[in-house]
Amino acid sequence: MAGQFENKTVLITGASRGIGYAVALAFAREGAHVIAVARTEGALEELDDAIQSEGGSATLVPLDLTDYEGVDRLGAALFERWGKLDVLIGNAGDLGVISPIGHVQPKDWHKAIDINVNANWRLLRSMDPLLQAADAGRAVFVTSGAAQKCNPFWGPYAVSKAALEALVKTYAAESANTNVRANLLSPGPVRTAMRAKAMPGEDPGTLPHPNDVAGLFLEMSRPDFTENGVTRRFTP
């Protein structure tokens, strides 16, 4: 399967559904070997079937990203097999709970921080040497307008996404004199399970499909995309 990402390795977290699934399939269609990370093995196998049906290839990694030692082992395994990573897509996220901050249970707070911030730090920590070894390493992390809006009752999600933005922009600044570029992508309202959970009364038919957003991920992952430490927002 020839394409603009031929012979490239692309790691995508949260790849088993929603935006991650659409982005994984889009990269595979463009010739990338997709390293698909998600918790649910069955859903990953469905993605693999879809990729193979179009002539693409994937490596499936059933992994809970809060298994931080597992993230480190993944980095070591990728180094042994490929010696580099061309693209890192940090898509996996946790909505947390919609609740006044004073009513948020510690376990829910920590889960949002662990998945949205700590897991992505561990990913960067483990994958940085692999991105540096690529000709033009690219990292794209999914953020949200919630990080700036700070709407009431969205505390865990807003705080964790704001921290993610600071993390990625700091890494981008540290990578400015290298071949690595790191940026953020804010997809806005998209027809996903997370959106349905957050907005249960909303008609999903009025929202863009995850496939509509996938093209922006590809654009921001190309070697000729040289912006660094910026946030791109998807506009339908």
C-alpha positions as CSV (number, residue, x, y, z in Angstrom):
1,M,0.0,0.0,0.0
2,A,1.9,3.0,-1.3
3,G,1.3,6.5,0.1
4,Q,2.8,9.5,1.8
5,F,3.8,7.5,4.9
6,E,5.3,4.6,3.1
7,N,8.0,2.9,5.3
8,K,7.0,5.0,8.3
9,T,6.2,3.7,11.7
10,V,3.3,5.4,13.5
11,L,2.2,4.7,17.1
12,I,-1.4,5.7,18.0
13,T,-2.9,5.4,21.4
14,G,-6.6,4.9,21.9
15,A,-6.6,3.3,18.5
16,S,-9.5,0.8,19.0
17,R,-12.4,3.3,18.5
18,G,-13.5,6.8,17.6
19,I,-10.8,9.2,16.5
20,G,-8.0,6.8,17.1
21,Y,-9.5,4.1,15.0
22,A,-10.1,6.6,12.1
23,V,-6.6,8.0,12.3
24,A,-5.0,4.5,12.4
25,L,-6.9,3.5,9.3
26,A,-6.0,6.7,7.6
27,F,-2.3,6.3,8.3
28,A,-2.4,2.6,7.1
29,R,-4.0,3.7,3.9
30,E,-1.1,6.0,3.3
31,G,1.4,3.2,3.7
32,A,2.4,3.5,7.3
33,H,3.0,0.5,9.6
34,V,0.6,1.3,12.4
35,I,1.4,0.4,16.0
36,A,-2.1,0.4,17.5
37,V,-2.3,0.8,21.3
38,A,-5.5,0.3,23.3
39,R,-6.8,-1.6,26.3
40,T,-9.3,-3.9,24.4
41,E,-7.8,-6.7,22.4
42,G,-11.0,-7.6,20.6
43,A,-11.5,-4.0,19.3
44,L,-7.8,-3.9,18.2
45,E,-8.4,-7.1,16.2
46,E,-11.3,-5.4,14.4
47,L,-9.0,-2.5,13.5
48,D,-6.4,-5.0,12.3
49,D,-9.0,-6.7,10.1
50,A,-10.0,-3.3,8.6
51,I,-6.3,-2.4,7.9
52,Q,-5.5,-5.7,6.4
53,S,-8.5,-5.7,4.2
54,E,-7.1,-2.6,2.5
55,G,-3.6,-4.0,2.2
56,G,-2.1,-2.3,5.2
57,S,-0.1,-3.6,8.2
58,A,-0.3,-3.1,11.9
59,T,1.2,-4.2,15.2
60,L,-1.4,-4.6,18.0
61,V,-0.5,-3.6,21.5
62,P,-3.1,-4.3,24.1
63,L,-2.0,-2.0,26.9
64,D,-3.4,0.1,29.6
65,L,-1.4,3.3,29.5
66,T,-1.4,3.6,33.2
67,D,0.8,0.5,33.2
68,Y,3.8,2.8,33.0
69,E,6.4,0.0,33.1
70,G,4.5,-1.5,30.1
71,V,4.9,1.8,28.3
72,D,8.7,1.6,28.9
73,R,8.7,-2.0,27.7
74,L,6.9,-0.9,24.5
75,G,9.6,1.7,23.9
76,A,12.3,-0.9,24.2
77,A,10.5,-3.3,21.9
78,L,10.1,-0.7,19.2
79,F,13.8,0.2,19.5
80,E,14.7,-3.5,19.1
81,R,12.4,-4.0,16.0
82,W,12.7,-0.6,14.2
83,G,15.2,1.5,15.9
84,K,13.0,4.6,15.4
85,L,9.5,6.0,15.5
86,D,8.4,8.4,12.8
87,V,5.1,9.5,14.3
88,L,3.6,9.5,17.8
89,I,-0.2,10.2,18.1
90,G,-1.3,10.7,21.7
91,N,-5.0,10.2,21.3
92,A,-6.1,8.2,24.3
93,G,-8.0,10.3,26.9
94,D,-10.3,10.2,29.9
95,L,-13.3,12.5,30.3
96,G,-13.3,12.2,34.1
97,V,-16.6,13.1,35.8
98,I,-18.8,16.1,35.2
99,S,-19.1,17.3,38.7
100,P,-18.4,20.3,41.0
101,I,-14.7,20.1,42.0
102,G,-15.6,19.6,45.7
103,H,-17.6,16.5,44.8
104,V,-15.0,14.8,42.6
105,Q,-13.8,11.5,44.2
106,P,-10.0,11.2,44.4
107,K,-10.1,8.0,42.3
108,D,-11.8,9.9,39.5
109,W,-9.5,12.8,39.7
110,H,-6.4,10.6,39.7
111,K,-7.7,8.6,36.8
112,A,-8.1,11.7,34.6
113,I,-4.6,13.0,35.5
114,D,-3.0,9.6,35.1
115,I,-4.4,9.0,31.6
116,N,-4.4,12.5,30.2
117,V,-1.1,13.7,31.7
118,N,1.1,11.1,33.3
119,A,0.6,8.5,30.6
120,N,1.6,11.0,27.9
121,W,4.6,12.0,29.9
122,R,5.7,8.4,30.1
123,L,5.1,8.0,26.3
124,L,7.3,11.0,25.6
125,R,9.9,9.8,28.0
126,S,10.0,6.4,26.3
127,M,9.5,7.4,22.7
128,D,11.7,10.5,22.6
129,P,14.9,8.6,21.6
130,L,12.9,6.8,18.9
131,L,11.5,10.1,17.6
132,Q,15.0,11.6,17.6
133,A,16.3,8.7,15.6
134,A,13.8,9.3,12.8
135,D,14.5,11.6,9.9
136,A,11.6,13.9,10.9
137,G,10.0,12.7,14.1
138,R,6.5,14.1,14.7
139,A,4.3,14.0,17.8
140,V,0.7,15.1,17.9
141,F,-1.4,15.0,21.0
142,V,-5.1,15.5,21.3
143,T,-6.2,18.4,23.4
144,S,-9.5,20.2,23.9
145,G,-10.9,23.7,24.2
146,A,-11.9,22.8,27.7
147,A,-8.3,23.5,28.7
148,Q,-8.9,27.2,28.1
149,K,-12.6,27.6,28.8
150,C,-12.5,26.1,32.3
151,N,-16.3,25.6,32.3
152,P,-18.0,24.8,35.6
153,F,-18.1,21.1,36.5
154,W,-15.4,20.1,34.0
155,G,-12.5,20.3,36.4
156,P,-10.7,17.0,36.0
157,Y,-10.8,17.1,32.2
158,A,-10.0,20.8,31.9
159,V,-7.1,20.7,34.4
160,S,-5.6,17.6,32.9
161,K,-5.8,18.9,29.3
162,A,-4.2,22.2,30.4
163,A,-1.4,20.2,32.0
164,L,-1.1,18.1,28.8
165,E,-0.7,21.3,26.7
166,A,2.0,22.6,29.0
167,L,3.8,19.2,28.8
168,V,3.7,19.1,25.0
169,K,4.7,22.7,24.5
170,T,7.7,22.3,26.9
171,Y,8.8,19.2,25.0
172,A,8.4,21.1,21.7
173,A,10.6,23.9,23.1
174,E,13.2,21.4,24.2
175,S,13.1,19.8,20.7
176,A,13.4,23.0,18.7
177,N,16.9,22.4,17.6
178,T,16.3,18.8,16.7
179,N,14.4,17.0,13.9
180,V,11.4,16.4,16.1
181,R,8.3,18.6,16.1
182,A,5.6,18.3,18.8
183,N,2.1,19.9,18.5
184,L,-1.4,19.7,19.8
185,L,-4.7,19.0,17.8
186,S,-8.0,20.1,19.2
187,P,-10.7,18.2,17.2
188,G,-13.7,20.0,18.8
189,P,-17.1,18.2,19.0
190,V,-16.8,14.9,17.1
191,R,-19.1,11.9,17.0
192,T,-17.4,9.7,19.6
193,A,-18.4,7.7,22.7
194,M,-16.7,10.2,24.9
195,R,-18.7,13.1,23.4
196,A,-21.9,11.1,23.9
197,K,-21.0,10.6,27.5
198,A,-20.3,14.3,28.0
199,M,-23.4,15.5,26.1
200,P,-26.0,12.7,26.3
201,G,-28.8,14.8,24.9
202,E,-26.9,15.8,21.8
203,D,-27.8,14.5,18.3
204,P,-24.6,12.8,17.1
205,G,-25.8,13.2,13.5
206,T,-25.1,16.9,13.8
207,L,-21.4,16.3,14.6
208,P,-18.4,15.6,12.3
209,H,-17.4,12.0,11.9
210,P,-14.0,10.9,13.2
211,N,-13.0,10.2,9.6
212,D,-13.4,13.9,8.9
213,V,-10.7,14.8,11.5
214,A,-8.2,12.2,10.4
215,G,-6.7,14.3,7.5
216,L,-5.5,17.0,9.9
217,F,-3.6,14.4,11.9
218,L,-1.9,13.2,8.7
219,E,-1.1,16.8,7.7
220,M,0.5,17.6,11.1
221,S,2.6,14.4,11.0
222,R,4.3,15.0,7.6
223,P,8.0,15.8,7.5
224,D,7.1,19.1,5.8
225,F,5.0,20.2,8.7
226,T,7.6,22.2,10.6
227,E,5.4,24.2,13.1
228,N,6.4,23.4,16.6
229,G,4.5,23.8,19.9
230,V,1.3,25.0,18.3
231,T,-2.3,24.0,18.7
232,R,-4.3,23.3,15.5
233,R,-8.1,23.3,15.7
234,F,-10.2,21.2,13.4
235,T,-12.7,23.2,11.4
236,P,-15.5,21.2,9.7
